[in-house]
Every structure is written in structure tokens, then in C-alpha cells.
Amino acid sequence: MSIASKLSVFGVKRIIYNNRKENQDAISLNYEFVDFDQLLNESDFIVCAASLNKENENKFDLDAFKKMKKTCIFINIARGGLVNHQDLFEALNSRLIFSAGIL
């Protein structure tokens, strides 16, 4: 079972999926696919579950956190390299985002 199908019980309206294959669960649940900036601007929760590669290393940096809602909760269940942890610390300290959970 994919993350998309697990989140549907919470009334999730959008999901970003950037991979080489389509996510059939997300398609069947009628999720709206959005670009990264729209995800950052509109999300109340962001759950990061991407695999780490050169294109997305430090994808969540201070610029990304500045685009998020001040009430956003950021959850990283993926590789640590997707998040610039110093920038996440700064975003939390300066209240750019509400909260974060990391593994």
C-alpha cells in the first residue's frame, strides 16, 4: 500500500509525485499533481518520502521553508540528505514553519 492510499483517510487533496513511474494509487484516488512551489505554498502538512539523488539533495532548504505556510508541519521519513538540517533548524527557530518530524 502506497503513502498516497494511506493519506486518503485524512482527506488529503494534493500530492506531489516525482518519479520515473506513475503512482497508480494516487491516480485512482484522484490526487491533483502539483509543482514543487505550489506544494510548498499550499500544504498544511508535507510528508517527504523521496529517495535521495543528485537532483533532490538539499531540496528542502531555507528557500523552500520560506515558501511554506507558517502553520505547515514538515515530516521527513526519507533520507536525511533531502533536507538541509541547519536550514530546518533556522526555519523552526524563526517560526517560518510550525513544526517538523524527522527520522
Biopython code that builds the backbone (N, CA, C, O; Angstrom):
import numpy as np
from Bio.PDB.StructureBuilder import StructureBuilder

atoms = [
    (1, "MET", "N", (0.851, -1.180, 0.000)),
    (1, "MET", "CA", (0.000, 0.000, 0.000)),
    (1, "MET", "C", (0.893, 1.238, 0.000)),
    (1, "MET", "O", (1.835, 1.335, 0.786)),
    (2, "SER", "N", (0.592, 2.171, -0.879)),
    (2, "SER", "CA", (1.416, 3.367, -1.010)),
    (2, "SER", "C", (1.045, 4.418, 0.031)),
    (2, "SER", "O", (-0.001, 4.330, 0.675)),
    (3, "ILE", "N", (1.908, 5.405, 0.184)),
    (3, "ILE", "CA", (1.639, 6.523, 1.085)),
    (3, "ILE", "C", (0.380, 7.256, 0.637)),
    (3, "ILE", "O", (-0.409, 7.705, 1.468)),
    (4, "ALA", "N", (0.192, 7.376, -0.679)),
    (4, "ALA", "CA", (-0.987, 8.074, -1.207)),
    (4, "ALA", "C", (-2.272, 7.444, -0.690)),
    (4, "ALA", "O", (-3.182, 8.158, -0.269)),
    (5, "SER", "N", (-2.358, 6.132, -0.714)),
    (5, "SER", "CA", (-3.582, 5.482, -0.257)),
    (5, "SER", "C", (-3.749, 5.587, 1.260)),
    (5, "SER", "O", (-4.875, 5.670, 1.750)),
    (6, "LYS", "N", (-2.665, 5.584, 1.992)),
    (6, "LYS", "CA", (-2.749, 5.719, 3.448)),
    (6, "LYS", "C", (-3.199, 7.115, 3.866)),
    (6, "LYS", "O", (-3.888, 7.268, 4.875)),
    (7, "LEU", "N", (-2.813, 8.136, 3.095)),
    (7, "LEU", "CA", (-3.173, 9.508, 3.440)),
    (7, "LEU", "C", (-4.604, 9.862, 3.078)),
    (7, "LEU", "O", (-5.135, 10.854, 3.579)),
    (8, "SER", "N", (-5.235, 9.083, 2.229)),
    (8, "SER", "CA", (-6.584, 9.419, 1.766)),
    (8, "SER", "C", (-7.590, 9.488, 2.914)),
    (8, "SER", "O", (-8.546, 10.259, 2.835)),
    (9, "VAL", "N", (-7.404, 8.710, 3.973)),
    (9, "VAL", "CA", (-8.345, 8.736, 5.105)),
    (9, "VAL", "C", (-8.313, 10.071, 5.839)),
    (9, "VAL", "O", (-9.239, 10.390, 6.585)),
    (10, "PHE", "N", (-7.258, 10.853, 5.635)),
    (10, "PHE", "CA", (-7.137, 12.155, 6.284)),
    (10, "PHE", "C", (-7.678, 13.290, 5.407)),
    (10, "PHE", "O", (-7.592, 14.460, 5.779)),
    (11, "GLY", "N", (-8.226, 12.944, 4.261)),
    (11, "GLY", "CA", (-8.786, 13.960, 3.376)),
    (11, "GLY", "C", (-7.739, 14.744, 2.612)),
    (11, "GLY", "O", (-7.975, 15.893, 2.240)),
    (12, "VAL", "N", (-6.597, 14.148, 2.375)),
    (12, "VAL", "CA", (-5.536, 14.818, 1.627)),
    (12, "VAL", "C", (-6.044, 15.137, 0.231)),
    (12, "VAL", "O", (-6.631, 14.277, -0.426)),
    (13, "LYS", "N", (-5.829, 16.355, -0.227)),
    (13, "LYS", "CA", (-6.336, 16.786, -1.518)),
    (13, "LYS", "C", (-5.280, 16.789, -2.608)),
    (13, "LYS", "O", (-5.621, 16.671, -3.785)),
    (14, "ARG", "N", (-4.033, 16.917, -2.262)),
    (14, "ARG", "CA", (-2.984, 17.018, -3.274)),
    (14, "ARG", "C", (-1.783, 16.185, -2.869)),
    (14, "ARG", "O", (-1.551, 15.913, -1.691)),
    (15, "ILE", "N", (-1.043, 15.799, -3.860)),
    (15, "ILE", "CA", (0.203, 15.078, -3.607)),
    (15, "ILE", "C", (1.172, 15.396, -4.730)),
    (15, "ILE", "O", (0.764, 15.554, -5.881)),
    (16, "ILE", "N", (2.430, 15.489, -4.407)),
    (16, "ILE", "CA", (3.435, 15.628, -5.456)),
    (16, "ILE", "C", (4.105, 14.266, -5.604)),
    (16, "ILE", "O", (4.408, 13.599, -4.615)),
    (17, "TYR", "N", (4.320, 13.883, -6.793)),
    (17, "TYR", "CA", (4.985, 12.619, -7.042)),
    (17, "TYR", "C", (5.931, 12.827, -8.205)),
    (17, "TYR", "O", (5.488, 13.070, -9.328)),
    (18, "ASN", "N", (7.203, 12.739, -7.959)),
    (18, "ASN", "CA", (8.197, 13.000, -8.987)),
    (18, "ASN", "C", (9.106, 11.791, -9.082)),
    (18, "ASN", "O", (10.141, 11.716, -8.418)),
    (19, "ASN", "N", (8.705, 10.852, -9.914)),
    (19, "ASN", "CA", (9.468, 9.634, -10.052)),
    (19, "ASN", "C", (9.378, 9.183, -11.501)),
    (19, "ASN", "O", (8.673, 9.793, -12.304)),
    (20, "ARG", "N", (10.070, 8.150, -11.822)),
    (20, "ARG", "CA", (10.077, 7.664, -13.201)),
    (20, "ARG", "C", (8.798, 6.917, -13.572)),
    (20, "ARG", "O", (8.513, 6.737, -14.756)),
    (21, "LYS", "N", (8.033, 6.484, -12.586)),
    (21, "LYS", "CA", (6.798, 5.768, -12.875)),
    (21, "LYS", "C", (5.619, 6.494, -12.238)),
    (21, "LYS", "O", (5.777, 7.199, -11.241)),
    (22, "GLU", "N", (4.459, 6.317, -12.813)),
    (22, "GLU", "CA", (3.266, 6.931, -12.259)),
    (22, "GLU", "C", (2.818, 6.164, -11.022)),
    (22, "GLU", "O", (2.994, 4.949, -10.931)),
    (23, "ASN", "N", (2.247, 6.875, -10.090)),
    (23, "ASN", "CA", (1.733, 6.273, -8.875)),
    (23, "ASN", "C", (0.256, 5.963, -9.096)),
    (23, "ASN", "O", (-0.585, 6.861, -9.034)),
    (24, "GLN", "N", (-0.059, 4.707, -9.351)),
    (24, "GLN", "CA", (-1.423, 4.309, -9.677)),
    (24, "GLN", "C", (-2.388, 4.555, -8.522)),
    (24, "GLN", "O", (-3.550, 4.887, -8.756)),
    (25, "ASP", "N", (-1.929, 4.398, -7.276)),
    (25, "ASP", "CA", (-2.801, 4.688, -6.128)),
    (25, "ASP", "C", (-3.215, 6.153, -6.136)),
    (25, "ASP", "O", (-4.385, 6.471, -5.924)),
    (26, "ALA", "N", (-2.265, 7.041, -6.378)),
    (26, "ALA", "CA", (-2.567, 8.474, -6.397)),
    (26, "ALA", "C", (-3.510, 8.813, -7.540)),
    (26, "ALA", "O", (-4.408, 9.638, -7.377)),
    (27, "ILE", "N", (-3.318, 8.193, -8.680)),
    (27, "ILE", "CA", (-4.198, 8.432, -9.828)),
    (27, "ILE", "C", (-5.607, 7.940, -9.526)),
    (27, "ILE", "O", (-6.579, 8.646, -9.795)),
    (28, "SER", "N", (-5.729, 6.735, -8.970)),
    (28, "SER", "CA", (-7.056, 6.180, -8.681)),
    (28, "SER", "C", (-7.780, 6.948, -7.582)),
    (28, "SER", "O", (-9.009, 6.925, -7.524)),
    (29, "LEU", "N", (-7.047, 7.620, -6.720)),
    (29, "LEU", "CA", (-7.652, 8.415, -5.647)),
    (29, "LEU", "C", (-7.898, 9.859, -6.075)),
    (29, "LEU", "O", (-8.327, 10.689, -5.273)),
    (30, "ASN", "N", (-7.622, 10.151, -7.349)),
    (30, "ASN", "CA", (-7.860, 11.479, -7.922)),
    (30, "ASN", "C", (-7.074, 12.594, -7.247)),
    (30, "ASN", "O", (-7.582, 13.704, -7.091)),
    (31, "TYR", "N", (-5.846, 12.308, -6.847)),
    (31, "TYR", "CA", (-4.992, 13.353, -6.312)),
    (31, "TYR", "C", (-4.634, 14.323, -7.422)),
    (31, "TYR", "O", (-4.537, 13.947, -8.590)),
    (32, "GLU", "N", (-4.441, 15.555, -7.044)),
    (32, "GLU", "CA", (-4.003, 16.563, -8.004)),
    (32, "GLU", "C", (-2.482, 16.639, -7.934)),
    (32, "GLU", "O", (-1.907, 16.831, -6.863)),
    (33, "PHE", "N", (-1.851, 16.489, -9.069)),
    (33, "PHE", "CA", (-0.398, 16.587, -9.121)),
    (33, "PHE", "C", (-0.022, 18.057, -9.296)),
    (33, "PHE", "O", (-0.517, 18.719, -10.208)),
    (34, "VAL", "N", (0.842, 18.565, -8.435)),
    (34, "VAL", "CA", (1.208, 19.978, -8.440)),
    (34, "VAL", "C", (2.717, 20.111, -8.533)),
    (34, "VAL", "O", (3.449, 19.157, -8.269)),
    (35, "ASP", "N", (3.185, 21.301, -8.910)),
    (35, "ASP", "CA", (4.627, 21.520, -8.939)),
    (35, "ASP", "C", (5.126, 21.792, -7.514)),
    (35, "ASP", "O", (4.337, 21.984, -6.590)),
    (36, "PHE", "N", (6.425, 21.803, -7.365)),
    (36, "PHE", "CA", (7.040, 21.896, -6.035)),
    (36, "PHE", "C", (6.657, 23.186, -5.317)),
    (36, "PHE", "O", (6.333, 23.155, -4.129)),
    (37, "ASP", "N", (6.688, 24.320, -6.019)),
    (37, "ASP", "CA", (6.349, 25.591, -5.372)),
    (37, "ASP", "C", (4.898, 25.623, -4.901)),
    (37, "ASP", "O", (4.608, 26.146, -3.826)),
    (38, "GLN", "N", (3.994, 25.072, -5.691)),
    (38, "GLN", "CA", (2.588, 25.035, -5.280)),
    (38, "GLN", "C", (2.421, 24.140, -4.063)),
    (38, "GLN", "O", (1.653, 24.458, -3.155)),
    (39, "LEU", "N", (3.138, 23.021, -4.043)),
    (39, "LEU", "CA", (3.112, 22.143, -2.869)),
    (39, "LEU", "C", (3.536, 22.908, -1.626)),
    (39, "LEU", "O", (2.871, 22.839, -0.592)),
    (40, "LEU", "N", (4.645, 23.639, -1.725)),
    (40, "LEU", "CA", (5.166, 24.390, -0.583)),
    (40, "LEU", "C", (4.192, 25.473, -0.136)),
    (40, "LEU", "O", (3.971, 25.649, 1.062)),
    (41, "ASN", "N", (3.615, 26.192, -1.076)),
    (41, "ASN", "CA", (2.728, 27.319, -0.763)),
    (41, "ASN", "C", (1.398, 26.912, -0.159)),
    (41, "ASN", "O", (0.841, 27.658, 0.646)),
    (42, "GLU", "N", (0.873, 25.753, -0.524)),
    (42, "GLU", "CA", (-0.498, 25.410, -0.168)),
    (42, "GLU", "C", (-0.652, 24.303, 0.866)),
    (42, "GLU", "O", (-1.756, 24.092, 1.370)),
    (43, "SER", "N", (0.400, 23.604, 1.190)),
    (43, "SER", "CA", (0.270, 22.429, 2.057)),
    (43, "SER", "C", (0.225, 22.775, 3.536)),
    (43, "SER", "O", (0.959, 23.639, 4.014)),
    (44, "ASP", "N", (-0.652, 22.082, 4.246)),
    (44, "ASP", "CA", (-0.688, 22.160, 5.701)),
    (44, "ASP", "C", (0.297, 21.168, 6.310)),
    (44, "ASP", "O", (0.886, 21.420, 7.361)),
    (45, "PHE", "N", (0.463, 20.038, 5.632)),
    (45, "PHE", "CA", (1.431, 19.008, 6.013)),
    (45, "PHE", "C", (2.219, 18.653, 4.773)),
    (45, "PHE", "O", (1.658, 18.551, 3.682)),
    (46, "ILE", "N", (3.515, 18.465, 4.934)),
    (46, "ILE", "CA", (4.342, 17.945, 3.847)),
    (46, "ILE", "C", (5.052, 16.720, 4.387)),
    (46, "ILE", "O", (5.807, 16.795, 5.357)),
    (47, "VAL", "N", (4.797, 15.583, 3.741)),
    (47, "VAL", "CA", (5.454, 14.330, 4.110)),
    (47, "VAL", "C", (6.434, 14.009, 2.999)),
    (47, "VAL", "O", (6.037, 13.726, 1.869)),
    (48, "CYS", "N", (7.701, 14.054, 3.322)),
    (48, "CYS", "CA", (8.766, 13.814, 2.348)),
    (48, "CYS", "C", (9.171, 12.342, 2.438)),
    (48, "CYS", "O", (9.630, 11.866, 3.476)),
    (49, "ALA", "N", (8.985, 11.632, 1.313)),
    (49, "ALA", "CA", (9.303, 10.204, 1.286)),
    (49, "ALA", "C", (10.070, 9.834, 0.017)),
    (49, "ALA", "O", (9.986, 8.697, -0.447)),
    (50, "ALA", "N", (10.799, 10.763, -0.533)),
    (50, "ALA", "CA", (11.526, 10.551, -1.792)),
    (50, "ALA", "C", (12.860, 9.850, -1.550)),
    (50, "ALA", "O", (13.425, 9.915, -0.458)),
    (51, "SER", "N", (13.341, 9.191, -2.575)),
    (51, "SER", "CA", (14.682, 8.628, -2.493)),
    (51, "SER", "C", (15.685, 9.745, -2.785)),
    (51, "SER", "O", (15.382, 10.686, -3.519)),
    (52, "LEU", "N", (16.854, 9.636, -2.217)),
    (52, "LEU", "CA", (17.880, 10.659, -2.372)),
    (52, "LEU", "C", (18.623, 10.462, -3.692)),
    (52, "LEU", "O", (19.071, 9.360, -4.008)),
    (53, "ASN", "N", (18.744, 11.547, -4.453)),
    (53, "ASN", "CA", (19.569, 11.535, -5.656)),
    (53, "ASN", "C", (20.165, 12.934, -5.842)),
    (53, "ASN", "O", (19.891, 13.835, -5.050)),
    (54, "LYS", "N", (20.962, 13.110, -6.864)),
    (54, "LYS", "CA", (21.638, 14.395, -7.069)),
    (54, "LYS", "C", (20.658, 15.537, -7.321)),
    (54, "LYS", "O", (20.930, 16.680, -6.952)),
    (55, "GLU", "N", (19.515, 15.235, -7.952)),
    (55, "GLU", "CA", (18.547, 16.275, -8.285)),
    (55, "GLU", "C", (17.797, 16.809, -7.059)),
    (55, "GLU", "O", (17.375, 17.965, -7.049)),
    (56, "ASN", "N", (17.630, 15.981, -6.035)),
    (56, "ASN", "CA", (16.835, 16.442, -4.893)),
    (56, "ASN", "C", (17.624, 16.565, -3.587)),
    (56, "ASN", "O", (17.034, 16.760, -2.524)),
    (57, "GLU", "N", (18.936, 16.454, -3.661)),
    (57, "GLU", "CA", (19.752, 16.649, -2.459)),
    (57, "GLU", "C", (19.559, 18.084, -1.959)),
    (57, "GLU", "O", (19.666, 19.032, -2.736)),
    (58, "ASN", "N", (19.279, 18.242, -0.671)),
    (58, "ASN", "CA", (19.004, 19.542, -0.045)),
    (58, "ASN", "C", (17.814, 20.257, -0.686)),
    (58, "ASN", "O", (17.776, 21.487, -0.716)),
    (59, "LYS", "N", (16.856, 19.505, -1.192)),
    (59, "LYS", "CA", (15.658, 20.080, -1.833)),
    (59, "LYS", "C", (14.902, 20.955, -0.838)),
    (59, "LYS", "O", (14.363, 22.001, -1.202)),
    (60, "PHE", "N", (14.869, 20.525, 0.398)),
    (60, "PHE", "CA", (14.209, 21.307, 1.439)),
    (60, "PHE", "C", (15.272, 22.129, 2.168)),
    (60, "PHE", "O", (15.887, 21.695, 3.142)),
    (61, "ASP", "N", (15.452, 23.337, 1.639)),
    (61, "ASP", "CA", (16.421, 24.271, 2.198)),
    (61, "ASP", "C", (15.667, 25.497, 2.712)),
    (61, "ASP", "O", (14.436, 25.506, 2.733)),
    (62, "LEU", "N", (16.398, 26.525, 3.122)),
    (62, "LEU", "CA", (15.760, 27.708, 3.691)),
    (62, "LEU", "C", (14.793, 28.359, 2.703)),
    (62, "LEU", "O", (13.723, 28.823, 3.099)),
    (63, "ASP", "N", (15.156, 28.396, 1.433)),
    (63, "ASP", "CA", (14.244, 28.969, 0.431)),
    (63, "ASP", "C", (12.925, 28.199, 0.381)),
    (63, "ASP", "O", (11.853, 28.797, 0.287)),
    (64, "ALA", "N", (13.010, 26.872, 0.444)),
    (64, "ALA", "CA", (11.790, 26.054, 0.441)),
    (64, "ALA", "C", (10.964, 26.314, 1.702)),
    (64, "ALA", "O", (9.745, 26.464, 1.618)),
    (65, "PHE", "N", (11.603, 26.368, 2.856)),
    (65, "PHE", "CA", (10.871, 26.595, 4.101)),
    (65, "PHE", "C", (10.212, 27.977, 4.126)),
    (65, "PHE", "O", (9.139, 28.142, 4.708)),
    (66, "LYS", "N", (10.844, 28.962, 3.503)),
    (66, "LYS", "CA", (10.257, 30.305, 3.438)),
    (66, "LYS", "C", (8.974, 30.327, 2.611)),
    (66, "LYS", "O", (8.120, 31.188, 2.822)),
    (67, "LYS", "N", (8.830, 29.399, 1.681)),
    (67, "LYS", "CA", (7.638, 29.339, 0.830)),
    (67, "LYS", "C", (6.471, 28.617, 1.504)),
    (67, "LYS", "O", (5.333, 28.703, 1.043)),
    (68, "MET", "N", (6.757, 27.910, 2.589)),
    (68, "MET", "CA", (5.710, 27.148, 3.274)),
    (68, "MET", "C", (4.851, 28.050, 4.146)),
    (68, "MET", "O", (5.268, 29.135, 4.551)),
    (69, "LYS", "N", (3.647, 27.576, 4.423)),
    (69, "LYS", "CA", (2.773, 28.272, 5.366)),
    (69, "LYS", "C", (3.433, 28.279, 6.738)),
    (69, "LYS", "O", (4.154, 27.344, 7.085)),
    (70, "LYS", "N", (3.195, 29.305, 7.504)),
    (70, "LYS", "CA", (3.739, 29.360, 8.862)),
    (70, "LYS", "C", (3.123, 28.282, 9.753)),
    (70, "LYS", "O", (3.664, 27.969, 10.814)),
    (71, "THR", "N", (2.004, 27.721, 9.331)),
    (71, "THR", "CA", (1.335, 26.661, 10.078)),
    (71, "THR", "C", (1.676, 25.269, 9.562)),
    (71, "THR", "O", (1.133, 24.279, 10.052)),
    (72, "CYS", "N", (2.567, 25.181, 8.578)),
    (72, "CYS", "CA", (2.905, 23.900, 7.963)),
    (72, "CYS", "C", (3.680, 22.996, 8.930)),
    (72, "CYS", "O", (4.519, 23.453, 9.705)),
    (73, "ILE", "N", (3.369, 21.715, 8.854)),
    (73, "ILE", "CA", (4.113, 20.697, 9.588)),
    (73, "ILE", "C", (4.868, 19.878, 8.547)),
    (73, "ILE", "O", (4.265, 19.281, 7.656)),
    (74, "PHE", "N", (6.184, 19.857, 8.669)),
    (74, "PHE", "CA", (7.057, 19.157, 7.731)),
    (74, "PHE", "C", (7.492, 17.842, 8.359)),
    (74, "PHE", "O", (8.004, 17.820, 9.478)),
    (75, "ILE", "N", (7.285, 16.742, 7.631)),
    (75, "ILE", "CA", (7.652, 15.419, 8.130)),
    (75, "ILE", "C", (8.563, 14.760, 7.105)),
    (75, "ILE", "O", (8.182, 14.604, 5.945)),
    (76, "ASN", "N", (9.751, 14.377, 7.521)),
    (76, "ASN", "CA", (10.691, 13.704, 6.631)),
    (76, "ASN", "C", (10.844, 12.261, 7.079)),
    (76, "ASN", "O", (11.388, 11.980, 8.148)),
    (77, "ILE", "N", (10.350, 11.339, 6.237)),
    (77, "ILE", "CA", (10.524, 9.913, 6.519)),
    (77, "ILE", "C", (11.496, 9.295, 5.517)),
    (77, "ILE", "O", (11.586, 8.074, 5.389)),
    (78, "ALA", "N", (12.217, 10.159, 4.812)),
    (78, "ALA", "CA", (13.153, 9.720, 3.777)),
    (78, "ALA", "C", (14.594, 9.929, 4.240)),
    (78, "ALA", "O", (14.860, 10.130, 5.425)),
    (79, "ARG", "N", (15.487, 9.879, 3.308)),
    (79, "ARG", "CA", (16.906, 10.099, 3.587)),
    (79, "ARG", "C", (17.148, 11.505, 4.118)),
    (79, "ARG", "O", (16.496, 12.458, 3.690)),
    (80, "GLY", "N", (18.068, 11.629, 5.032)),
    (80, "GLY", "CA", (18.387, 12.921, 5.612)),
    (80, "GLY", "C", (18.914, 13.932, 4.618)),
    (80, "GLY", "O", (18.740, 15.133, 4.824)),
    (81, "GLY", "N", (19.549, 13.493, 3.554)),
    (81, "GLY", "CA", (20.156, 14.390, 2.588)),
    (81, "GLY", "C", (19.173, 15.225, 1.787)),
    (81, "GLY", "O", (19.579, 16.163, 1.101)),
    (82, "LEU", "N", (17.883, 14.901, 1.862)),
    (82, "LEU", "CA", (16.877, 15.707, 1.175)),
    (82, "LEU", "C", (16.654, 17.030, 1.878)),
    (82, "LEU", "O", (16.167, 17.989, 1.279)),
    (83, "VAL", "N", (17.010, 17.078, 3.141)),
    (83, "VAL", "CA", (16.748, 18.247, 3.986)),
    (83, "VAL", "C", (18.063, 18.856, 4.444)),
    (83, "VAL", "O", (18.953, 18.151, 4.922)),
    (84, "ASN", "N", (18.178, 20.157, 4.297)),
    (84, "ASN", "CA", (19.301, 20.865, 4.886)),
    (84, "ASN", "C", (18.918, 21.097, 6.351)),
    (84, "ASN", "O", (18.103, 21.968, 6.654)),
    (85, "HIS", "N", (19.502, 20.323, 7.242)),
    (85, "HIS", "CA", (19.087, 20.346, 8.645)),
    (85, "HIS", "C", (19.375, 21.673, 9.340)),
    (85, "HIS", "O", (18.625, 22.074, 10.231)),
    (86, "GLN", "N", (20.432, 22.351, 8.956)),
    (86, "GLN", "CA", (20.711, 23.678, 9.518)),
    (86, "GLN", "C", (19.604, 24.651, 9.125)),
    (86, "GLN", "O", (19.154, 25.454, 9.942)),
    (87, "ASP", "N", (19.169, 24.575, 7.864)),
    (87, "ASP", "CA", (18.085, 25.435, 7.404)),
    (87, "ASP", "C", (16.764, 25.078, 8.078)),
    (87, "ASP", "O", (15.967, 25.963, 8.389)),
    (88, "LEU", "N", (16.528, 23.784, 8.304)),
    (88, "LEU", "CA", (15.320, 23.365, 9.017)),
    (88, "LEU", "C", (15.337, 23.914, 10.438)),
    (88, "LEU", "O", (14.319, 24.401, 10.929)),
    (89, "PHE", "N", (16.477, 23.839, 11.091)),
    (89, "PHE", "CA", (16.622, 24.386, 12.441)),
    (89, "PHE", "C", (16.311, 25.882, 12.444)),
    (89, "PHE", "O", (15.595, 26.375, 13.315)),
    (90, "GLU", "N", (16.856, 26.595, 11.461)),
    (90, "GLU", "CA", (16.609, 28.033, 11.358)),
    (90, "GLU", "C", (15.127, 28.329, 11.094)),
    (90, "GLU", "O", (14.556, 29.256, 11.668)),
    (91, "ALA", "N", (14.513, 27.521, 10.213)),
    (91, "ALA", "CA", (13.086, 27.708, 9.903)),
    (91, "ALA", "C", (12.217, 27.509, 11.139)),
    (91, "ALA", "O", (11.236, 28.225, 11.337)),
    (92, "LEU", "N", (12.579, 26.540, 11.963)),
    (92, "LEU", "CA", (11.819, 26.298, 13.193)),
    (92, "LEU", "C", (12.066, 27.404, 14.217)),
    (92, "LEU", "O", (11.127, 27.894, 14.843)),
    (93, "ASN", "N", (13.313, 27.791, 14.383)),
    (93, "ASN", "CA", (13.653, 28.846, 15.351)),
    (93, "ASN", "C", (13.044, 30.188, 14.998)),
    (93, "ASN", "O", (12.639, 30.941, 15.883)),
    (94, "SER", "N", (12.977, 30.491, 13.713)),
    (94, "SER", "CA", (12.425, 31.773, 13.282)),
    (94, "SER", "C", (10.931, 31.677, 12.981)),
    (94, "SER", "O", (10.325, 32.636, 12.502)),
    (95, "ARG", "N", (10.351, 30.526, 13.261)),
    (95, "ARG", "CA", (8.908, 30.286, 13.104)),
    (95, "ARG", "C", (8.420, 30.453, 11.665)),
    (95, "ARG", "O", (7.305, 30.913, 11.418)),
    (96, "LEU", "N", (9.284, 30.068, 10.724)),
    (96, "LEU", "CA", (8.861, 30.047, 9.317)),
    (96, "LEU", "C", (7.856, 28.927, 9.091)),
    (96, "LEU", "O", (6.949, 29.057, 8.269)),
    (97, "ILE", "N", (8.020, 27.816, 9.827)),
    (97, "ILE", "CA", (7.067, 26.711, 9.802)),
    (97, "ILE", "C", (6.704, 26.362, 11.244)),
    (97, "ILE", "O", (7.411, 26.731, 12.182)),
    (98, "PHE", "N", (5.610, 25.658, 11.402)),
    (98, "PHE", "CA", (5.109, 25.370, 12.741)),
    (98, "PHE", "C", (5.885, 24.275, 13.454)),
    (98, "PHE", "O", (6.251, 24.418, 14.621)),
    (99, "SER", "N", (6.136, 23.167, 12.736)),
    (99, "SER", "CA", (6.728, 22.004, 13.386)),
    (99, "SER", "C", (7.377, 21.106, 12.366)),
    (99, "SER", "O", (7.170, 21.259, 11.162)),
    (100, "ALA", "N", (8.176, 20.151, 12.860)),
    (100, "ALA", "CA", (8.824, 19.176, 11.974)),
    (100, "ALA", "C", (9.008, 17.863, 12.696)),
    (100, "ALA", "O", (9.195, 17.816, 13.912)),
    (101, "GLY", "N", (8.952, 16.817, 11.933)),
    (101, "GLY", "CA", (9.248, 15.474, 12.434)),
    (101, "GLY", "C", (10.224, 14.806, 11.494)),
    (101, "GLY", "O", (10.013, 14.805, 10.281)),
    (102, "ILE", "N", (11.281, 14.243, 12.027)),
    (102, "ILE", "CA", (12.278, 13.577, 11.198)),
    (102, "ILE", "C", (12.651, 12.255, 11.830)),
    (102, "ILE", "O", (12.559, 12.076, 13.044)),
    (103, "LEU", "N", (13.072, 11.337, 10.988)),
    (103, "LEU", "CA", (13.535, 10.037, 11.485)),
    (103, "LEU", "C", (15.001, 10.098, 11.791)),
    (103, "LEU", "O", (15.583, 9.102, 12.222)),
]
sb = StructureBuilder()
sb.init_structure("model")
sb.init_model(0)
sb.init_chain("A")
sb.init_seg("    ")
for serial, (resi, resn, name, xyz) in enumerate(atoms, 1):
    if name == "N":
        sb.init_residue(resn, " ", resi, " ")
    sb.init_atom(name, np.array(xyz, "f"), 0.0, 1.0, " ", f" {name:<3s}", serial, name[0])
structure = sb.get_structure()
